[in-house]
């Protein structure tokens, strides 16, 4: 994809990886629209980077997804890039009393929402690029976040099929495959020992400039190219 002069929607663009993408795309001379549930967080990004457009939207809510699409179609019909980034991660076990409730929320946010948004925004004739943020956990599950890993495996599979289906329409489908990073995903302090988002974003944009469509960093470089035997080894190491 070209890295400048786009109009881009980033879900969950006010925090974590989404914020890193927002800031870098904005620096590259793009018009960036971000959405999320936290109005204060959206406002803080727009205050720091005047020109970034914030739109309150809970993507887990079907009506709000439709409203988001209708608002973009009316006010920004030239949007050409959709970044499905927003997601939640629950540390839990199947014995937890609220396991089903959390599972339902995670599947709705991490799977149903991006699939629905993708279908909606393909109605825009201007849309040329879809970027899905998956995870190294799509390849090697971490048992403490069992449903999160499963949702990312779904999105990995969906992205591959989507890329194939949209080939004839000349719509580019890019997958970003991050490792664990120093964000608040799953809870504050859980990922403090992992690489910073800034290093990850720098690498991702270098790969975008090279024209790559599967973007990896740190441990996901090896994981995405691993054999079943190597993946089993990673699983045993991550899940002692």
N, C-alpha and C positions, 0 to 999 in steps of 0.2 A: 504494500500500500504506500501511497505518497504520505509523507509525514507532516505536511503543512497545508494550510488553506482548506481544511476539512471543517465540517460541522459534525460534532461528535456527541453522542449521549453515553454517559458512563453511569451505570447503576451502582449505587453504593460508592459514589465518587468523592465522599467527604472524609473518608477514613481509610487507613491501612493501604493496601495495594491500590485501591481505587483512587485515593488521594494522590499517591505517587504518580499514577497515570494521568490524573487530572492536571497536576502541576507541570509535568513534562510535555503533555500535548499542548497546554496553554503556552508554554515557553516556545514551542515549535510553530507558533503563529496559527493556531487552530481556534475556532469558536467551540467552547466546551460547555455542554449542559450536563449538570449532575443531578441525580435524584436520590432521595433517601427518606427515612422516617423522621430523622432528627433535624428540625428546622434550624435550631441554633448552630449545629455543625455545618449545615449548608451555608448559613449566613456568614460563619467565620471564614469559610473558604472564599466566598465572594468578597469579603472585606479585605482579605489578604491579597487576592488576585482579582481586582476589579475587571469585570468583563466575563468572568465565569458566571454562568446562569444556573441558579439553584431552583429546583422544583420539588416540593414536598410530595412524596409518594411512597406508600407502603406496597412494595411489589408483591408481597404475599397475598394481597387483596385483589381479586379479579377485577372488580369495578375500578379500582384505582389504576390498575394497569391499562385498562381501556381508556380511562380518562387521560392518562399520561400520553398515550398514543394520539388521542384526538387533539390534545393541546399541542403536541409537536406538529401534527399534520396541519393544524391551522396556523401556528405561529412560526414554525421552522420547517416548511415543506421541503427545503433543500438539504435536510439532514442526510448525510451519506455514510456515517459510521455508527454502528451500535456495539457497545461494549457491555456484555453480560458479565458483570463482576460481582454484584452483591451476593452475599451468602452468609449463612450462620453455621456455627459448629458447636455441637453439644457433646461434652464429655459425660458419658453415661454407660450404664450396663442394662441389659435386658431385664434384670431383676428390679430395676427402679420402678417405683409406683407410677411415675409420670413419663415412663419410657415411650408409651404410645403417643401421648400428647406432644412430646418433644419431637418424636419421629415425624409425625404429621406436619408439624411446623417446618421442620428441616426439609422435608421432601417438597413441600409447597413452595418454599423460598428458593431452594437450590435447583429444583428440577422444573416444576410446573411453571414458575414465573419466567425463567429465561426461555423456555420453549414457547410459551404463549407470547412473550414480547417479540421473539424472533418472527413468529408467524404474523403478528400485527404489523411490525415495521417493514416486513417485506412488501407490504402494500404501498410503501413509498417508492416511487420510480427512481428516486435519487439514491437509494441505498445501494452502496457498492461494496461495503466491507462489514463483516460480522466478526467480532472478537469474543471468544468464550474463554473465561478464566477457569481452568480446571485445577489440577493439583497432582503432585507426585503420589498422593494417596490413591489416585485412580489406578495406579499400577501396583502399589504395595500398601495394603490396608494397615492402619494403626488401630488396634482393637479398642483403644480407649475412646475413639470417635467412630464407632462402627457405621452409623447411618451417614455421617458426613462423607466417609470414604466411598460408600456405595453411591451417593449422589454424584460424586465427582467421576466415578467410573461410568455412570450413566451419561454424564455430560461429555466425557471423552468419546464414548461410542456415538452419541448423537452428533458430535462435531464432525467426526469422520464421515458419517452418512450425509450430513448437511453439505459438507464440502463437495461430495460427489454429486448430489442432487442439483446443486446450484452452479455447477461447472458451466453448463450450457447458457446460463443467464449472466455469465461473467461477473458473478458476485463472489468476492474473495472471502474465505472463511479461515480465520487464524485462531490457533489455540495457544494460550499462554499457560505454561505448566510450572507453577512456582513450587519450591520446596517450602518447608516451615520457615517463616520469616518473623522478625521481631515486630509483631503487631499485637493488637488486643483480641484477635480472633480466638474464640473459645474462652476468653477471660483475661483479665489484666495480669501480667507477669508470667503467664504460662510459657511464652515464647521468647523471653528476654535474652536467652543465650544464642538465639539464631541470628543469621545475617540481617543487616538493616535493609529496609525497603529501598533506600537510595541506591545501593550497589546493585540490587536486583533490577530496578528500573533502568539504570544505565546500561546493563547488559541486554535487556529486552529491546531497547531502542537501537542498539548496535545491530542486533539480529534483524530488526525490522528494516533497517537500512540495507541489509544484505539480501532482503527479499525472502527471508525464511517465513514459513507458515506454522511451524511448531517451535515455540520459543521456550527454552529451558535455562536453568541456572543451578549452579552448585550441585547438589545431589541428584537433581532430576535429569541432569545430563546423562549420567550413567544408568539411572533407573529406567529411563525411556528406551534405552538401547539394550537392556539386559535380557538374558535368556531366562527361561522358567527356573532353572537351577539357581541362577544368581538372584532372582526375585525371591525365591524361597529363603535364600540366605539373608537377604535384607529383612524379610518378614520375621525370621527367628531373632535377628538382632534387635529389631524394633519392638518385638512382643515377647520378651523373655518369660 
